[in-house]
Amino acid sequence: MPLSESALIERYFRACGAQRPDVLAGIGDDAALLAVAPDAELVATTDTLVAGVHFPAGSPPASIGHRSLAVNLSDLAAMGARPAWALLALTLPEADEAWLAEFAAGFSALARAHEVALVGGDTTRGPLCVTVQLLGQVPRGEALRRGGGRAGDALFVSGTPGDAAAGLALEQGRLRAPADALVYLRERFLLPTPRIALGERLRRHASACIDVSDGLLGDAGKLADASGAGVEISFGAVPVSEALLRTLGEERARELALSGGDDYELCFAVHAENLQALLTELPPQRFGYSRIGALRSAPGAVVVRDGTVMEFSHSGYQHFR
């Protein structure tokens, strides 16, 4: 007998995620009732993942569960916020119990790792689509924003952009890679790592921050534009992984690092007077970030190599282009 909606929720999502004392009413009531810390501001974000748009048909269910939460965690990381509560709206073609078990396991593992409680949501029948709303908290007045930078700020990015775009291309059969690189790149797409710990620490140092979801060049441009500035990125300073280098070579690897999406890294700016404190208190080797350029007074986003501006037209992924 097919699962009813209430049975589906009870079996797979009632105990999904962390248990938190600030959840006064969660799954089972008409709405969640949450206790927000008195000295905090509430941070809210939501993202939708659609089959065939955000992940290939046939993707591992655990990966879909993980990614549906990870993309939202990355948004909170960019605000310097600590995640707390999630709501999940899940549209399914059918109530496939094996698929649901794997999806819930992937979602729950990441939720527990970041102490996120699943407090409600909805399930319905239709083409596969996952929407997560994530709520978190940040100390009052300390949230990071895109618009706090200024010309002269140093610009950084965490991790090695481009890996996830290569992983997606591998999933879709558009790219080949050496065996050891293939495993790494696929995992970077299927199981992205949101930079929550770095985001929280950047509250003391960064002037502006954005998560890299639509491509490093495009997202750095959004940060600069919000800050009333432009941005210059050094092509040779863009960090790339050994796996991507072995797969594409240096030129194409850095091009993909600038244009590829789905990285969920952090791009952030730092005022010149705060730069030494950042490097001392958050050593780049330990926290995994690299300096890639600077904000400038001239508008727009440019990539420079050997003093020459490169022709680089890709500005990031857009759904309605």
ZIRALIN-V804230 format. One record per residue. RES is the residue in one letter. PHI is phi as a letter, one per 20 degrees, with the letter a starting at -180 (* if undefined). NEAR is the number of other ideal C-beta (glycine too) atoms within 12 Angstrom. D_FIRST is the distance of its C-alpha to the first C-alpha in Angstrom with 2 decimals. Layout:
RES,PHI,NEAR,D_FIRST / RES,PHI,NEAR,D_FIRST
This chain:
M,*,6,0.00 / P,f,13,3.85 / L,f,22,6.49 / S,f,13,8.94 / E,f,21,12.51 / S,f,15,13.82 / A,f,17,11.40 / L,f,31,12.13 / I,f,28,15.78 / E,f,18,15.93 / R,f,20,14.59 / Y,d,36,16.59 / F,c,37,19.41 / R,g,22,20.62 / A,d,21,22.97 / C,e,39,23.53 / G,n,39,27.27 / A,e,27,30.31 / Q,e,20,30.98 / R,c,29,33.96 / P,f,13,36.17 / D,e,27,36.79 / V,e,29,33.22 / L,e,16,33.83 / A,b,17,30.44 / G,c,34,27.59 / I,f,32,23.82 / G,o,19,22.83 / D,d,13,25.87 / D,f,10,26.57 / A,b,17,28.72 / A,e,27,30.10 / L,c,17,33.44 / L,c,27,35.52 / A,e,21,39.01 / V,e,24,41.19 / A,g,19,44.27 / P,f,11,47.44 / D,d,11,49.36 / A,c,23,46.67 / E,d,23,45.61 / L,e,27,41.98 / V,d,34,40.94 / A,c,26,37.92 / T,b,30,36.47 / T,b,23,33.44 / D,b,34,32.38 / T,d,25,29.78 / L,d,36,28.60 / V,d,22,27.54 / A,g,25,26.23 / G,n,14,29.17 / V,d,20,31.67 / H,d,33,31.50 / F,b,37,29.75 / P,f,27,29.29 / A,g,16,26.04 / G,n,15,24.50 / S,f,33,26.10 / P,g,24,24.79 / P,g,30,22.16 / A,f,28,24.28 / S,f,37,27.25 / I,f,39,25.66 / G,f,39,24.80 / H,f,39,28.34 / R,f,43,30.10 / S,f,49,28.46 / L,e,51,30.10 / A,f,48,33.19 / V,f,42,34.41 / N,f,45,34.50 / L,g,45,36.13 / S,f,45,38.78 / D,f,38,39.61 / L,f,45,40.21 / A,g,46,42.25 / A,f,44,44.48 / M,e,42,45.20 / G,m,40,46.02 / A,e,41,43.21 / R,d,35,41.12 / P,f,43,37.35 / A,c,39,35.58 / W,c,45,32.43 / A,c,48,29.72 / L,c,38,27.24 / L,c,46,24.46 / A,d,25,23.10 / L,c,40,20.40 / T,d,24,19.47 / L,c,29,16.77 / P,f,16,16.04 / E,b,18,12.36 / A,e,26,10.53 / D,f,20,11.55 / E,f,19,11.45 / A,f,15,14.59 / W,f,29,16.37 / L,f,36,15.72 / A,f,22,17.01 / E,f,22,20.09 / F,g,39,20.74 / A,f,39,20.68 / A,f,26,22.92 / G,f,34,25.40 / F,f,44,25.59 / S,f,32,25.91 / A,f,23,28.59 / L,f,40,30.82 / A,f,38,30.25 / R,f,24,31.33 / A,f,22,34.26 / H,d,37,35.56 / E,l,24,34.61 / V,d,42,32.31 / A,e,39,29.87 / L,e,43,26.73 / V,d,35,27.24 / G,r,31,24.91 / G,q,36,23.58 / D,b,24,20.93 / T,c,32,17.81 / T,b,21,17.31 / R,e,19,16.23 / G,r,17,19.08 / P,g,18,21.25 / L,g,31,21.19 / C,b,27,23.60 / V,c,45,24.34 / T,c,28,26.82 / V,c,45,28.28 / Q,d,33,30.93 / L,c,43,33.06 / L,d,37,35.64 / G,b,41,38.53 / Q,c,32,42.01 / V,b,33,45.50 / P,g,22,48.81 / R,g,16,50.47 / G,n,12,52.59 / E,d,25,51.61 / A,f,32,48.85 / L,f,42,49.55 / R,c,28,49.78 / R,f,32,50.40 / G,e,21,53.63 / G,e,31,55.83 / G,e,41,57.51 / R,b,28,60.98 / A,g,24,63.15 / G,o,24,64.22 / D,f,38,61.02 / A,f,38,59.83 / L,d,48,56.40 / F,c,48,53.90 / V,b,45,50.46 / S,e,41,48.22 / G,m,37,46.79 / T,c,35,47.15 / P,g,48,45.91 / G,n,42,44.89 / D,f,47,42.74 / A,f,47,39.42 / A,f,45,40.54 / A,f,43,41.45 / G,f,40,38.11 / L,f,33,36.33 / A,f,29,38.72 / L,f,31,37.88 / E,f,28,34.12 / Q,e,19,34.91 / G,m,12,37.30 / R,e,14,40.34 / L,b,28,42.15 / R,d,16,43.04 / A,b,30,44.07 / P,g,19,45.46 / A,g,14,42.82 / D,f,15,43.57 / A,f,27,43.79 / L,g,26,40.53 / V,f,19,38.52 / Y,f,27,40.26 / L,f,42,39.99 / R,f,31,36.29 / E,f,27,35.62 / R,f,41,37.81 / F,e,40,35.54 / L,f,31,32.14 / L,c,33,33.08 / P,f,42,35.92 / T,d,32,37.83 / P,f,44,38.60 / R,e,40,42.18 / I,f,36,41.68 / A,f,25,44.45 / L,f,40,46.94 / G,g,42,46.18 / E,f,34,46.89 / R,f,28,50.16 / L,f,41,51.26 / R,g,32,51.65 / R,e,22,55.07 / H,c,35,56.18 / A,e,43,54.59 / S,e,39,55.89 / A,b,42,52.89 / C,b,48,49.54 / I,b,48,46.68 / D,e,46,43.62 / V,e,51,43.80 / S,d,39,40.70 / D,d,35,42.26 / G,o,40,45.14 / L,f,55,48.01 / L,f,44,50.77 / G,f,34,48.92 / D,f,45,47.73 / A,f,52,51.18 / G,f,38,52.59 / K,f,34,50.36 / L,f,45,51.59 / A,f,41,55.17 / D,f,24,54.89 / A,f,27,53.46 / S,e,37,56.41 / G,m,22,58.95 / A,b,33,59.84 / G,d,31,59.32 / V,b,48,58.28 / E,c,35,59.79 / I,d,44,57.79 / S,e,29,59.57 / F,g,30,57.93 / G,f,24,59.11 / A,e,26,57.79 / V,f,44,54.14 / P,f,35,52.36 / V,c,39,50.39 / S,f,35,48.66 / E,g,19,50.02 / A,f,31,46.80 / L,f,40,47.28 / L,f,27,50.98 / R,f,23,50.36 / T,e,33,47.86 / L,d,30,49.79 / G,n,14,53.32 / E,f,22,54.98 / E,f,18,55.51 / R,f,22,52.05 / A,f,34,50.43 / R,f,33,52.28 / E,f,30,51.60 / L,f,41,47.85 / A,f,45,48.23 / L,e,47,49.80 / S,d,36,47.46 / G,f,42,44.03 / G,d,39,41.23 / D,m,44,38.33 / D,f,50,40.71 / Y,l,46,40.07 / E,e,48,43.50 / L,d,51,46.06 / C,d,59,49.20 / F,b,53,51.77 / A,d,45,55.40 / V,c,39,57.98 / H,g,26,61.36 / A,g,19,64.32 / E,f,14,65.44 / N,d,28,62.07 / L,f,25,61.80 / Q,f,14,63.53 / A,f,18,61.50 / L,g,30,58.26 / L,f,20,59.41 / T,f,14,60.71 / E,e,19,57.85 / L,c,31,55.02 / P,g,14,56.35 / P,g,23,54.83 / Q,f,9,54.33 / R,e,14,52.23 / F,e,27,50.22 / G,m,21,49.89 / Y,c,37,51.44 / S,c,31,54.25 / R,e,25,56.91 / I,c,42,56.61 / G,r,39,59.04 / A,b,34,60.17 / L,f,42,59.96 / R,c,29,62.99 / S,f,18,64.73 / A,f,16,64.32 / P,f,17,61.04 / G,n,23,58.36 / A,d,39,56.75 / V,c,30,58.71 / V,d,35,58.47 / V,d,25,61.81 / R,c,23,62.91 / D,l,10,66.49 / G,n,11,67.59 / T,d,14,66.26 / V,f,19,63.42 / M,e,25,60.81 / E,f,12,59.29 / F,b,30,55.71 / S,e,15,53.92 / H,f,26,50.28 / S,d,26,49.56 / G,o,32,45.86 / Y,f,25,42.49 / Q,c,14,41.94 / H,f,13,38.92 / F,d,4,41.03 / R,d,9,44.10
